[in-house]
C-alpha cells in the first residue's frame, strides 16, 4: 500500500501587503509620483515569465537590496479593443478587463513583498493619499481576496 503525503495549503501562501490606489492617471504618471513621494525607484518590469505581463497589465518593480524588500505596482484595469463583425458600424469595441475582479473600483495595486508591518503600511497609505489626483488609497486585507493567486510571481 502506498502512502500519499499532502502539503497543507497555508504552506504555499505568500505573505504580502497590498495597498489599493484609486487614481485616474496613466500608469507611468502614477509611478512617477510614487517615485517622488515615496523616495523609491520603480522601473517597468518586462520580464515575460510573469502572468501579469503576459496578460498585458502594466507592472512596475522596485527592489531594496539592503532590506530585501520588493514592491510591485500593478495596474488593475486594462482596456482592450475587440474587433467586431464585418457588417458593423464600428470596427472595434472597447472592453475593460480586471486583474482582481473583486476590486473593480481600484485602478492600481501596490504589492509589498517583505516582512511588512501594518504601521509602515499605514504610513505608506498616508503618503500615497497625499499624491495629487489620487482619490483614495487603502490597505486591502489579503485574506478576503479570492483571486490572490494572480498576485504571486
Short mmCIF file of the C-alpha atoms (twelve columns), coordinates in Angstrom:
data_MODEL
# 
_entry.id   MODEL 
# 
loop_
_atom_site.group_PDB 
_atom_site.id 
_atom_site.type_symbol 
_atom_site.label_atom_id 
_atom_site.label_alt_id 
_atom_site.label_comp_id 
_atom_site.label_asym_id 
_atom_site.label_seq_id 
_atom_site.Cartn_x 
_atom_site.Cartn_y 
_atom_site.Cartn_z 
_atom_site.pdbx_PDB_model_num 
ATOM 1   C CA . UNK A 1   0.000   0.000  0.000   1 
ATOM 2   C CA . UNK A 2   1.323   3.403  -1.000  1 
ATOM 3   C CA . UNK A 3   1.259   6.358  1.346   1 
ATOM 4   C CA . UNK A 4   0.244   9.741  -0.038  1 
ATOM 5   C CA . UNK A 5   1.668   12.871 1.556   1 
ATOM 6   C CA . UNK A 6   -0.061  16.179 1.078   1 
ATOM 7   C CA . UNK A 7   1.114   19.640 1.908   1 
ATOM 8   C CA . UNK A 8   -1.369  21.892 3.564   1 
ATOM 9   C CA . UNK A 9   -2.433  24.946 1.581   1 
ATOM 10  C CA . UNK A 10  -1.058  27.574 4.029   1 
ATOM 11  C CA . UNK A 11  2.399   26.190 3.281   1 
ATOM 12  C CA . UNK A 12  2.213   27.744 -0.177  1 
ATOM 13  C CA . UNK A 13  0.687   31.054 0.833   1 
ATOM 14  C CA . UNK A 14  2.935   34.013 0.403   1 
ATOM 15  C CA . UNK A 15  2.555   36.806 2.927   1 
ATOM 16  C CA . UNK A 16  2.455   40.251 1.420   1 
ATOM 17  C CA . UNK A 17  0.876   43.620 1.981   1 
ATOM 18  C CA . UNK A 18  -1.488  45.103 -0.551  1 
ATOM 19  C CA . UNK A 19  -2.469  48.740 -0.994  1 
ATOM 20  C CA . UNK A 20  -5.271  49.708 -3.353  1 
ATOM 21  C CA . UNK A 21  -4.872  53.010 -5.227  1 
ATOM 22  C CA . UNK A 22  -7.712  54.816 -6.987  1 
ATOM 23  C CA . UNK A 23  -6.311  57.381 -9.408  1 
ATOM 24  C CA . UNK A 24  -7.418  58.460 -12.891 1 
ATOM 25  C CA . UNK A 25  -3.803  58.533 -14.108 1 
ATOM 26  C CA . UNK A 26  -1.797  56.678 -16.697 1 
ATOM 27  C CA . UNK A 27  0.430   54.036 -15.126 1 
ATOM 28  C CA . UNK A 28  3.694   55.853 -15.885 1 
ATOM 29  C CA . UNK A 29  2.404   59.083 -14.280 1 
ATOM 30  C CA . UNK A 30  1.355   57.331 -11.090 1 
ATOM 31  C CA . UNK A 31  4.719   55.567 -10.886 1 
ATOM 32  C CA . UNK A 32  6.492   58.902 -11.377 1 
ATOM 33  C CA . UNK A 33  4.563   60.344 -8.411  1 
ATOM 34  C CA . UNK A 34  5.191   57.222 -6.323  1 
ATOM 35  C CA . UNK A 35  8.919   57.569 -7.006  1 
ATOM 36  C CA . UNK A 36  8.809   61.183 -5.832  1 
ATOM 37  C CA . UNK A 37  6.555   60.849 -2.790  1 
ATOM 38  C CA . UNK A 38  7.845   57.501 -1.505  1 
ATOM 39  C CA . UNK A 39  11.500  58.087 -2.463  1 
ATOM 40  C CA . UNK A 40  11.801  54.840 -4.405  1 
ATOM 41  C CA . UNK A 41  12.839  53.968 -7.956  1 
ATOM 42  C CA . UNK A 42  10.198  51.906 -9.705  1 
ATOM 43  C CA . UNK A 43  11.099  50.610 -13.156 1 
ATOM 44  C CA . UNK A 44  8.966   48.831 -15.725 1 
ATOM 45  C CA . UNK A 45  9.235   45.072 -15.360 1 
ATOM 46  C CA . UNK A 46  9.062   43.482 -18.791 1 
ATOM 47  C CA . UNK A 47  10.134  40.007 -17.765 1 
ATOM 48  C CA . UNK A 48  7.957   37.701 -19.783 1 
ATOM 49  C CA . UNK A 49  7.759   35.000 -17.128 1 
ATOM 50  C CA . UNK A 50  5.106   36.831 -15.113 1 
ATOM 51  C CA . UNK A 51  1.454   36.133 -15.765 1 
ATOM 52  C CA . UNK A 52  0.642   39.831 -15.343 1 
ATOM 53  C CA . UNK A 53  2.987   40.766 -18.197 1 
ATOM 54  C CA . UNK A 54  1.595   38.038 -20.429 1 
ATOM 55  C CA . UNK A 55  -1.940  39.300 -19.851 1 
ATOM 56  C CA . UNK A 56  -0.892  42.862 -20.716 1 
ATOM 57  C CA . UNK A 57  -1.290  44.630 -17.360 1 
ATOM 58  C CA . UNK A 58  1.282   47.342 -16.600 1 
ATOM 59  C CA . UNK A 59  3.775   46.127 -13.993 1 
ATOM 60  C CA . UNK A 60  6.472   48.172 -12.234 1 
ATOM 61  C CA . UNK A 61  9.070   46.888 -9.798  1 
ATOM 62  C CA . UNK A 62  11.314  48.281 -7.048  1 
ATOM 63  C CA . UNK A 63  13.856  46.243 -5.089  1 
ATOM 64  C CA . UNK A 64  15.697  47.345 -1.980  1 
ATOM 65  C CA . UNK A 65  18.731  45.063 -1.903  1 
ATOM 66  C CA . UNK A 66  19.731  46.048 1.641   1 
ATOM 67  C CA . UNK A 67  16.493  45.082 3.373   1 
ATOM 68  C CA . UNK A 68  15.271  42.549 0.778   1 
ATOM 69  C CA . UNK A 69  12.042  44.438 0.129   1 
ATOM 70  C CA . UNK A 70  10.255  44.112 -3.211  1 
ATOM 71  C CA . UNK A 71  7.411   46.433 -4.187  1 
ATOM 72  C CA . UNK A 72  5.285   45.929 -7.268  1 
ATOM 73  C CA . UNK A 73  2.908   48.497 -8.722  1 
ATOM 74  C CA . UNK A 74  0.399   46.685 -10.907 1 
ATOM 75  C CA . UNK A 75  -2.414  48.121 -12.985 1 
ATOM 76  C CA . UNK A 76  -5.741  46.543 -12.057 1 
ATOM 77  C CA . UNK A 77  -7.566  47.713 -15.187 1 
ATOM 78  C CA . UNK A 78  -6.788  47.259 -18.838 1 
ATOM 79  C CA . UNK A 79  -8.840  48.384 -21.821 1 
ATOM 80  C CA . UNK A 80  -8.643  46.161 -24.892 1 
ATOM 81  C CA . UNK A 81  -10.046 46.720 -28.352 1 
ATOM 82  C CA . UNK A 82  -12.093 43.822 -29.662 1 
ATOM 83  C CA . UNK A 83  -12.751 43.627 -33.416 1 
ATOM 84  C CA . UNK A 84  -16.440 43.484 -34.283 1 
ATOM 85  C CA . UNK A 85  -18.229 41.726 -37.089 1 
ATOM 86  C CA . UNK A 86  -17.706 42.876 -40.604 1 
ATOM 87  C CA . UNK A 87  -21.128 44.468 -41.103 1 
ATOM 88  C CA . UNK A 88  -20.909 46.634 -38.003 1 
ATOM 89  C CA . UNK A 89  -20.927 50.422 -37.919 1 
ATOM 90  C CA . UNK A 90  -17.809 50.449 -35.742 1 
ATOM 91  C CA . UNK A 91  -14.715 48.343 -36.353 1 
ATOM 92  C CA . UNK A 92  -13.786 47.760 -32.717 1 
ATOM 93  C CA . UNK A 93  -15.347 47.759 -29.280 1 
ATOM 94  C CA . UNK A 94  -13.553 48.638 -26.041 1 
ATOM 95  C CA . UNK A 95  -13.735 46.188 -23.164 1 
ATOM 96  C CA . UNK A 96  -12.306 46.689 -19.665 1 
ATOM 97  C CA . UNK A 97  -10.518 43.727 -18.094 1 
ATOM 98  C CA . UNK A 98  -9.616  43.495 -14.403 1 
ATOM 99  C CA . UNK A 99  -6.719  41.685 -12.762 1 
ATOM 100 C CA . UNK A 100 -8.614  41.402 -9.469  1 
ATOM 101 C CA . UNK A 101 -12.318 41.060 -10.252 1 
ATOM 102 C CA . UNK A 102 -13.353 41.719 -6.649  1 
ATOM 103 C CA . UNK A 103 -11.577 45.108 -6.697  1 
ATOM 104 C CA . UNK A 104 -13.159 46.656 -9.795  1 
ATOM 105 C CA . UNK A 105 -13.166 50.168 -8.314  1 
ATOM 106 C CA . UNK A 106 -9.366  50.072 -7.839  1 
ATOM 107 C CA . UNK A 107 -7.056  51.360 -10.581 1 
ATOM 108 C CA . UNK A 108 -3.678  50.178 -9.230  1 
ATOM 109 C CA . UNK A 109 -2.347  47.751 -6.643  1 
ATOM 110 C CA . UNK A 110 0.857   48.211 -4.665  1 
ATOM 111 C CA . UNK A 111 2.127   44.831 -3.514  1 
ATOM 112 C CA . UNK A 112 4.718   44.848 -0.719  1 
ATOM 113 C CA . UNK A 113 6.722   41.629 -0.545  1 
ATOM 114 C CA . UNK A 114 8.576   41.562 2.757   1 
ATOM 115 C CA . UNK A 115 8.041   41.037 6.434   1 
ATOM 116 C CA . UNK A 116 5.972   44.173 6.406   1 
ATOM 117 C CA . UNK A 117 4.387   45.807 9.389   1 
ATOM 118 C CA . UNK A 118 0.915   47.346 9.352   1 
ATOM 119 C CA . UNK A 119 2.273   50.573 10.877  1 
ATOM 120 C CA . UNK A 120 4.558   51.088 7.887   1 
ATOM 121 C CA . UNK A 121 1.650   50.234 5.599   1 
ATOM 122 C CA . UNK A 122 -0.481  52.876 7.313   1 
ATOM 123 C CA . UNK A 123 2.299   55.417 6.770   1 
ATOM 124 C CA . UNK A 124 2.574   54.430 3.102   1 
ATOM 125 C CA . UNK A 125 -1.180  54.854 2.654   1 
ATOM 126 C CA . UNK A 126 -0.935  58.399 4.075   1 
ATOM 127 C CA . UNK A 127 1.931   59.302 1.762   1 
ATOM 128 C CA . UNK A 128 0.184   57.845 -1.291  1 
ATOM 129 C CA . UNK A 129 -3.047  59.676 -0.441  1 
ATOM 130 C CA . UNK A 130 -1.048  62.939 -0.468  1 
ATOM 131 C CA . UNK A 131 -0.248  62.499 -4.171  1 
ATOM 132 C CA . UNK A 132 -2.239  64.874 -6.401  1 
ATOM 133 C CA . UNK A 133 -5.039  63.172 -8.353  1 
ATOM 134 C CA . UNK A 134 -5.067  60.103 -6.078  1 
ATOM 135 C CA . UNK A 135 -8.660  59.956 -4.931  1 
ATOM 136 C CA . UNK A 136 -8.240  57.068 -2.481  1 
ATOM 137 C CA . UNK A 137 -5.619  54.720 -1.083  1 
ATOM 138 C CA . UNK A 138 -6.255  51.987 1.447   1 
ATOM 139 C CA . UNK A 139 -4.886  48.694 2.688   1 
ATOM 140 C CA . UNK A 140 -6.540  45.553 1.346   1 
ATOM 141 C CA . UNK A 141 -6.909  42.536 3.606   1 
ATOM 142 C CA . UNK A 142 -5.416  39.751 1.507   1 
ATOM 143 C CA . UNK A 143 -7.240  37.051 3.479   1 
ATOM 144 C CA . UNK A 144 -10.568 38.029 1.900   1 
ATOM 145 C CA . UNK A 145 -9.330  38.002 -1.704  1 
ATOM 146 C CA . UNK A 146 -10.484 35.041 -3.755  1 
ATOM 147 C CA . UNK A 147 -8.054  35.568 -6.637  1 
ATOM 148 C CA . UNK A 148 -4.888  36.499 -4.751  1 
ATOM 149 C CA . UNK A 149 -3.058  33.734 -6.623  1 
ATOM 150 C CA . UNK A 150 -2.869  36.221 -9.526  1 
ATOM 151 C CA . UNK A 151 -0.508  38.340 -7.416  1 
ATOM 152 C CA . UNK A 152 2.041   35.595 -6.797  1 
ATOM 153 C CA . UNK A 153 5.061   35.987 -9.089  1 
# 
